[in-house]
Amino acid sequence: CAFEDKENKRAGIIIHKLASLIFLILCLVHTVVERKGMDKKKYLLLVLVLIDFISGIMGMILSELPWVLALHRVLSVIGACFLAVHLFVYHKKSGLFSI
């Protein structure tokens, strides 16, 4: 039924919004806790996360402009790659992955 698909899509959008908001809050908490050890690269990563969050909001508001959503998708992939590198380097320095 078309109505069920629309409701599932809406529920997915709401879950995605909540997950991105929680992730943004966790990023800000992590930044506050680790602020003494932050350099320019880590601040740029935080700015990338903020821009990605804002582009996601703008993609929902300006749904008639497909390039905004495309920009959000590109920024999300780039941000995920940089966050994976950050996670690896952070844990390698802390010794959590040492055997």
C-alpha positions in Angstrom: 0.0 0.0 0.0 1.3 3.5 -0.9 0.3 4.9 2.5 2.4 2.4 4.4 5.5 3.2 2.3 5.0 6.9 3.0 4.7 6.2 6.7 7.9 4.0 6.7 9.8 6.7 4.8 8.6 9.4 7.3 9.7 7.2 10.3 13.1 6.6 8.6 13.5 10.4 8.2 12.6 11.0 11.9 15.0 8.3 13.1 17.8 9.7 10.8 17.2 13.2 12.3 17.4 11.9 15.8 20.5 9.9 15.2 22.3 12.9 13.5 21.3 15.1 16.4 22.6 12.7 19.0 25.8 12.3 16.9 26.3 16.1 16.8 25.8 16.3 20.6 28.3 13.5 21.1 30.8 15.3 18.8 30.4 18.5 20.8 30.9 16.7 24.1 33.9 14.9 22.8 35.3 18.3 21.6 34.8 19.9 25.0 36.5 16.9 26.8 39.4 16.8 24.4 39.8 20.5 23.7 43.3 20.8 25.1 44.7 18.3 22.6 42.9 19.7 19.6 44.8 21.1 16.6 43.6 22.7 13.4 42.8 19.4 11.7 40.5 18.4 14.5 38.7 21.7 14.4 38.3 21.4 10.7 36.8 17.9 11.3 34.3 19.5 13.7 33.5 22.2 11.2 32.9 19.5 8.5 30.5 17.7 10.9 28.6 20.9 11.5 28.4 21.8 7.8 27.2 18.3 7.1 24.5 18.6 9.8 23.4 22.0 8.4 23.4 20.7 4.8 21.1 17.8 5.9 18.7 20.3 7.5 18.8 22.5 4.4 18.3 19.4 2.2 15.0 18.6 4.1 13.9 22.3 3.9 14.8 22.8 0.3 13.7 19.5 -1.0 12.9 20.9 -4.4 16.7 21.6 -5.0 18.3 18.2 -5.6 21.8 19.6 -5.5 21.5 20.4 -1.8 20.8 16.8 -1.0 23.6 15.7 -3.3 26.0 18.0 -1.5 24.9 16.6 1.8 25.5 13.0 0.6 29.0 13.9 -0.7 29.8 15.7 2.6 28.5 12.7 4.6 30.8 10.2 2.8 33.8 12.5 3.1 33.0 13.1 6.8 32.6 9.4 7.5 36.0 8.7 5.9 37.7 11.4 7.9 36.0 10.3 11.1 37.2 6.8 10.6 40.8 8.0 10.2 40.3 10.2 13.3 39.0 7.2 15.3 41.9 5.0 14.2 44.5 7.6 15.1 42.9 8.6 18.4 42.7 5.0 19.6 46.1 4.2 18.3 47.6 7.0 20.4 45.6 6.0 23.5 46.8 2.4 23.2 43.4 0.7 23.1 44.2 -1.3 20.0 47.7 -2.3 21.0 48.3 -6.0 21.4 
